[in-house]
Amino acid sequence: MATISDILIAKGQAQAASTRGRGNIYADLGDCYLDLGQYGQAREHYQESLRRAVANRDDRSQAVVNAQLGILAALEGDLPE
């Protein structure tokens, strides 16, 4: 049985050829794990996506992933007062 990662990576093979594309796939995986309630996995994938966005100087992707991390923090009740 294929995992979520296998399905998304297979679906995004053309996009995965670029570093930016791989970063987007990590963000998509984070979304999937978030929807499944697997917050630790979601965080790991978002952080990898953010690392790649920073390396590529991709401001838009950095903003999107930071927003996703904020949503995750809110769901976990981990926001500063």
Backbone as a chain_set.jsonl record, in Angstrom:
{"seq": "MATISDILIAKGQAQAASTRGRGNIYADLGDCYLDLGQYGQAREHYQESLRRAVANRDDRSQAVVNAQLGILAALEGDLPE", "coords": {"N": [[0.838, -1.181, 0.0], [0.561, 2.16, -0.871], [2.142, 4.994, 0.61], [1.216, 8.233, 1.936], [3.253, 9.996, 1.293], [4.463, 8.651, -0.873], [2.416, 8.771, -2.805], [2.029, 11.563, -3.223], [4.584, 12.32, -4.054], [4.903, 10.78, -6.356], [2.853, 11.871, -7.886], [3.801, 14.418, -8.234], [6.099, 14.302, -9.847], [7.158, 15.678, -12.126], [7.272, 18.285, -11.174], [8.943, 17.871, -9.062], [11.477, 17.873, -10.03], [12.751, 20.248, -9.676], [14.333, 22.197, -7.089], [12.685, 24.002, -5.766], [10.219, 22.913, -6.375], [10.354, 20.513, -4.929], [10.335, 21.544, -2.352], [7.737, 22.548, -2.267], [6.329, 20.17, -2.39], [6.98, 19.071, 0.09], [5.601, 20.886, 1.722], [2.979, 20.316, 0.904], [2.802, 17.686, 1.819], [2.99, 18.214, 4.534], [0.526, 19.499, 4.878], [-1.202, 17.336, 4.414], [-0.554, 15.604, 6.548], [-1.281, 17.292, 8.635], [-4.056, 17.424, 8.258], [-4.629, 14.816, 8.928], [-4.21, 14.863, 11.569], [-1.704, 14.344, 12.531], [0.436, 15.904, 13.955], [3.193, 16.172, 14.598], [4.519, 14.998, 12.393], [3.546, 16.715, 10.439], [4.744, 19.141, 11.22], [7.482, 18.521, 10.854], [7.594, 18.24, 8.047], [6.725, 20.767, 7.172], [8.81, 22.318, 8.228], [10.984, 21.387, 6.744], [10.17, 22.216, 4.219], [10.221, 24.973, 4.632], [12.962, 25.34, 5.13], [13.998, 24.793, 2.592], [12.766, 26.832, 1.129], [13.955, 29.093, 2.224], [16.62, 28.617, 1.495], [16.359, 28.907, -1.245], [15.728, 31.522, -1.43], [13.064, 32.244, -1.593], [10.65, 34.2, -1.046], [7.818, 34.236, -1.043], [7.059, 31.52, -0.679], [8.231, 31.122, 1.811], [6.632, 32.79, 3.402], [4.131, 31.541, 3.131], [4.616, 28.983, 4.249], [5.369, 29.691, 6.843], [2.928, 30.693, 7.716], [1.458, 28.311, 7.664], [2.799, 26.9, 9.66], [2.08, 28.534, 11.792], [-0.689, 28.065, 11.917], [-0.626, 25.384, 12.631], [0.597, 25.614, 15.155], [-1.446, 26.999, 16.475], [-3.489, 25.075, 16.454], [-2.36, 23.21, 18.119], [-2.43, 24.592, 20.422], [-0.281, 26.151, 21.094], [0.499, 28.874, 21.162], [1.996, 32.05, 21.812], [1.119, 34.051, 24.651]], "CA": [[0.0, 0.0, 0.0], [1.345, 3.394, -0.999], [2.004, 5.974, 1.682], [0.875, 9.585, 1.482], [4.457, 10.535, 0.657], [4.624, 8.003, -2.176], [1.395, 9.269, -3.727], [2.302, 12.949, -3.587], [5.828, 12.415, -4.807], [4.635, 10.243, -7.689], [2.006, 12.84, -8.583], [4.549, 15.64, -8.525], [7.418, 13.992, -10.403], [7.643, 16.752, -12.995], [7.576, 19.429, -10.325], [10.005, 17.495, -8.134], [12.776, 18.035, -10.667], [13.364, 21.478, -9.184], [14.408, 22.306, -5.631], [11.472, 24.688, -5.332], [9.129, 21.935, -6.46], [10.46, 19.597, -3.791], [9.877, 22.282, -1.172], [6.278, 22.589, -2.313], [5.836, 18.83, -2.055], [7.064, 18.942, 1.55], [4.491, 21.65, 2.289], [1.766, 19.534, 0.642], [2.808, 16.573, 2.767], [2.64, 18.79, 5.835], [-0.928, 19.699, 4.886], [-1.849, 16.021, 4.546], [-0.383, 15.151, 7.927], [-2.087, 18.166, 9.48], [-5.438, 16.963, 8.122], [-4.74, 13.531, 9.614], [-3.977, 15.073, 12.998], [-0.346, 13.914, 12.87], [1.056, 17.209, 14.019], [4.65, 16.059, 14.569], [4.899, 14.784, 11.0], [3.243, 17.956, 9.719], [5.782, 20.122, 11.556], [8.735, 18.131, 10.197], [7.509, 18.526, 6.614], [6.698, 22.223, 7.012], [10.144, 22.86, 8.494], [11.831, 21.088, 5.581], [9.729, 23.11, 3.157], [10.724, 26.303, 4.972], [14.41, 25.318, 4.923], [14.236, 24.877, 1.15], [12.346, 28.157, 0.676], [15.002, 30.029, 2.649], [17.794, 28.357, 0.647], [16.058, 29.415, -2.587], [15.345, 32.94, -1.302], [11.69, 32.282, -2.1], [9.907, 34.909, -0.001], [6.415, 33.833, -1.032], [6.958, 30.201, -0.043], [8.54, 31.297, 3.234], [5.449, 33.357, 4.053], [3.082, 30.521, 3.156], [4.958, 27.93, 5.211], [5.275, 30.274, 8.183], [1.497, 30.724, 8.053], [1.06, 26.94, 7.963], [3.341, 26.597, 10.987], [1.246, 29.26, 12.752], [-1.941, 27.318, 12.051], [-0.289, 24.189, 13.402], [0.79, 26.036, 16.543], [-2.756, 27.319, 17.044], [-4.194, 23.821, 16.682], [-1.736, 22.563, 19.267], [-2.541, 25.469, 21.594], [1.089, 26.538, 21.389], [0.715, 30.264, 20.774], [2.353, 32.909, 22.955], [0.001, 34.838, 25.215]], "C": [[0.884, 1.246, 0.0], [1.093, 4.31, 0.199], [1.6, 7.318, 1.078], [2.067, 10.188, 0.744], [4.644, 9.969, -0.736], [3.664, 8.585, -3.203], [1.713, 10.688, -4.177], [3.578, 13.085, -4.402], [5.635, 11.87, -6.211], [3.833, 11.238, -8.513], [2.805, 14.063, -9.011], [5.919, 15.395, -9.126], [7.968, 15.119, -11.271], [8.072, 17.954, -12.172], [8.777, 19.125, -9.431], [11.392, 17.64, -8.736], [13.484, 19.288, -10.17], [13.377, 21.483, -7.661], [13.17, 22.986, -5.085], [10.296, 23.732, -5.345], [9.156, 20.962, -5.302], [9.999, 20.28, -2.509], [8.372, 22.353, -1.113], [5.681, 21.236, -1.964], [5.904, 18.616, -0.551], [5.933, 19.711, 2.231], [3.168, 20.912, 2.083], [1.673, 18.347, 1.584], [2.461, 17.062, 4.167], [1.146, 19.009, 5.954], [-1.667, 18.382, 5.091], [-1.751, 15.517, 5.981], [-1.184, 16.007, 8.9], [-3.541, 17.714, 9.449], [-5.673, 15.641, 8.846], [-4.542, 13.655, 11.124], [-2.607, 14.614, 13.458], [0.556, 15.148, 12.878], [2.586, 17.164, 13.982], [5.172, 15.878, 13.151], [4.662, 16.049, 10.178], [4.346, 18.982, 9.951], [7.098, 19.791, 10.846], [8.712, 18.495, 8.714], [7.452, 20.027, 6.346], [8.09, 22.809, 7.224], [11.104, 22.567, 7.344], [11.464, 21.987, 4.407], [10.273, 24.517, 3.389], [12.236, 26.374, 4.748], [14.737, 25.477, 3.439], [13.84, 26.258, 0.605], [13.39, 29.208, 1.033], [16.236, 29.862, 1.752], [17.603, 28.918, -0.76], [15.711, 30.902, -2.598], [13.957, 33.186, -1.892], [10.79, 32.874, -1.01], [8.452, 34.466, 0.092], [6.24, 32.497, -0.323], [7.272, 30.282, 1.443], [7.325, 31.82, 3.985], [4.346, 32.317, 4.189], [3.381, 29.472, 4.226], [4.931, 28.466, 6.635], [3.821, 30.376, 8.631], [1.004, 29.32, 8.416], [1.583, 26.51, 9.338], [2.549, 27.319, 12.078], [-0.084, 28.569, 12.988], [-1.718, 26.073, 12.892], [-0.116, 24.534, 14.881], [-0.537, 26.356, 17.211], [-3.551, 26.043, 17.34], [-3.651, 23.07, 17.887], [-1.872, 23.381, 20.545], [-1.198, 25.989, 22.038], [1.394, 27.945, 20.902], [1.098, 31.091, 21.99], [1.143, 33.734, 23.399], [-0.021, 36.226, 24.661]], "O": [[1.831, 1.356, 0.779], [-0.017, 4.385, 0.725], [1.64, 7.505, -0.138], [1.906, 10.814, -0.303], [4.948, 10.704, -1.676], [4.053, 8.86, -4.339], [1.674, 10.988, -5.371], [3.638, 13.882, -5.339], [6.154, 12.444, -7.168], [4.1, 11.426, -9.7], [2.512, 14.673, -10.04], [6.823, 16.207, -8.932], [9.142, 15.471, -11.15], [9.106, 18.567, -12.439], [9.54, 20.027, -9.085], [12.387, 17.539, -8.019], [14.71, 19.369, -10.243], [12.535, 20.851, -7.022], [12.656, 22.584, -4.041], [9.471, 23.738, -4.431], [8.111, 20.619, -4.749], [9.343, 19.658, -1.674], [7.782, 22.234, -0.039], [4.64, 21.166, -1.312], [4.985, 18.039, 0.031], [5.368, 19.235, 3.216], [2.328, 20.882, 2.982], [0.596, 18.032, 2.09], [1.724, 16.4, 4.898], [0.556, 18.74, 7.001], [-2.638, 18.316, 5.845], [-2.738, 15.061, 6.557], [-1.71, 15.493, 9.888], [-4.189, 17.629, 10.493], [-6.777, 15.373, 9.321], [-4.686, 12.681, 11.863], [-2.368, 14.503, 14.66], [1.323, 15.394, 11.947], [3.208, 18.043, 13.386], [6.144, 16.519, 12.751], [5.476, 16.409, 9.327], [4.826, 19.615, 9.011], [7.752, 20.68, 10.299], [9.701, 19.002, 8.184], [8.065, 20.508, 5.393], [8.507, 23.7, 6.483], [11.943, 23.402, 7.006], [12.339, 22.464, 3.685], [10.73, 25.174, 2.454], [12.734, 27.372, 4.228], [15.654, 26.214, 3.079], [14.509, 26.789, -0.281], [13.675, 30.105, 0.239], [16.822, 30.848, 1.306], [18.564, 29.353, -1.395], [15.433, 31.472, -3.654], [13.71, 34.175, -2.582], [10.246, 32.156, -0.172], [7.914, 34.336, 1.192], [5.371, 32.358, 0.537], [6.651, 29.589, 2.249], [7.019, 31.349, 5.081], [3.702, 32.218, 5.234], [2.506, 29.116, 5.014], [4.507, 27.757, 7.548], [3.519, 30.167, 9.806], [0.229, 29.155, 9.358], [0.881, 25.831, 10.087], [2.365, 26.779, 13.168], [-0.557, 28.491, 14.121], [-2.527, 25.747, 13.761], [-0.624, 23.828, 15.753], [-0.74, 26.026, 18.379], [-4.213, 25.952, 18.374], [-4.391, 22.38, 18.587], [-1.482, 22.931, 21.622], [-0.987, 26.245, 23.223], [2.438, 28.179, 20.293], [0.581, 30.861, 23.083], [0.267, 34.061, 22.599], [-0.889, 37.021, 25.022]]}, "num_chains": 1, "name": "protein.A"}
